[in-house]
Amino acid sequence: MENYLQQVHDPKYSPVAAGVLNFVFPAAGYLYVGEPLRGAGVFAAELAAFSVFVMGISMSMWVDQSSGYPPAGARETMFVGIVATGIIRAWAIVDVVRVAKVKNMAFQSNGYALKLMPDLQYGNQNNAKYAIAGIRLTANF
């Protein structure tokens, strides 16, 4: 198992920024970390849950003329909608932070490097010393 220590110079995605973006606007953190389909799914789920809340509000505004009360289940619908919206929002924030961390670990372990460096080597052949100068190309993947 590799030791994934986050380096100051190589984080690709900030988990804090992803979480804050998701808190401010649903699914914006997913766009930030490059997961637009997951973000669209979360946005649709949160929109559906919030629509249930709005439906509960509109139901509570309809008053039965004979009884003077809103239809049965209006408050429950509002409650279910707002709780579902909160749960989805909280889960999405935790999830996008986790996705950012996992993507950073994958980015760190898949670091590709191509280096071109000067090279100077000394050799011995038939009791004669010689120097070889050149350029060394190293590839890490």
N, C-alpha and C positions, 0 to 999 in steps of 0.2 A: 504494500500500500504506500502510495506516495504521500509525502507531507506537503499539504497545500497551505503554505504560509503566504498570505497576501502581501505582495510587494507594493511599495508606495507608487512606483512608476508604472505598474502594469494593470491596474484594474480597468476593465473595459466598461463595466456597468456599476454604478453606485447603487447599492441596495437601499440606502436612505432616500436618494432621489427617486428611485422607482416607487417606494412606498408613499412618499409625499405626493408624487404625481397621481397615484391611484386614489389617494385620499381626496385630493382637490377635484379631480375629474375622473369618473369611473373609466377604467381601462386605459388611461393615458400612460400608466407605468408599463403596461404590456407593450405598447407601441415603442416606448423608450428601450426596452430590452429586446426588441425584435421579435415579438410574439403577437402579430396582429390578429391571427385567427382566434387565439385564446382570449385576447382582449375583446374581440367582437362577441364571443360567446358570453363572457362575463358581463359585457355591456347589455346584451339582450336579456340576460337573466335579471340583472338589476332593473332594467326598464320594465320588465314584466311584473316584478315584485312591487315596484313603485306604482305601476298602473293599478294593481290591486288596492293599494292604499288610496289612490285617487278615486277609484270606484267606491270605496267605503265612505269617503268624504261626500261624494255626490249622492250616495244612497242616504246618508244621514240628513241631507238637505231636503230630500223629498219627505214631505209630511202628509200623512194620511188625513184627509179632511174630516173624517168622522171621529177618529181617536185623538188626533193632534200629535201623534208619535211617528218617528221615522220607521221604516220597515224593519222587521226583525233581522238581526244579523249585520246591521250597518256598522256598529261599533266593532264587532268581532272581525269584520272584513278589514276595517281600518287597522286594527291591531295586528292582524296577520300580515298585512302588506308592509307595515313599517318595521315589524320584527324581521321579516324575510329580507327586506332591503338592507337592514343593519347587519344581518348575518352574512349576506352575500358580500357587502362592502368590506367587512372585517376579514372574511376569508380571502378576498381578492388581494387585500393589502399584504397579508401574511404570505400568500402564494407568490406574489410578484417579487417580494424580497427574497424568498427561497429560490425563485427562478434566476434572479440576478446573481445570487451567490453561486449557484450551480454553474451558470454560464461562465462566471469568472474562473471557477476551478477548471472547467474544460478548456478555457482560453489559456490558462496558465500551463496546463499539462500538454497542450498541443502547440506549444511555442515553436515556431519554425524560425530558424536563423540561418542566414547565409552571410558569411564573413569573408572578406578579402583582406589578407594581411601580408606585409612584407616578410620574407623568410631568408634567414642566413644560417647555413649549416657548414660545419667544418668536418673534413674527412681526412682519412689517412690511407694512402695507397702506395705500396712499395716504398715505405719509409719517407714518403713525400706528403707534406701537409698541403691541403688545398681548401679553398672556400667556395661554396656554391651559393649564389644569391639568386633569389627568385621571388615569386609571389605564391602564397598559399591560399587556396580556396577551401573553406570548411563549410559543410552543410550539416545542420542538426535538424532532425525531424523525428 
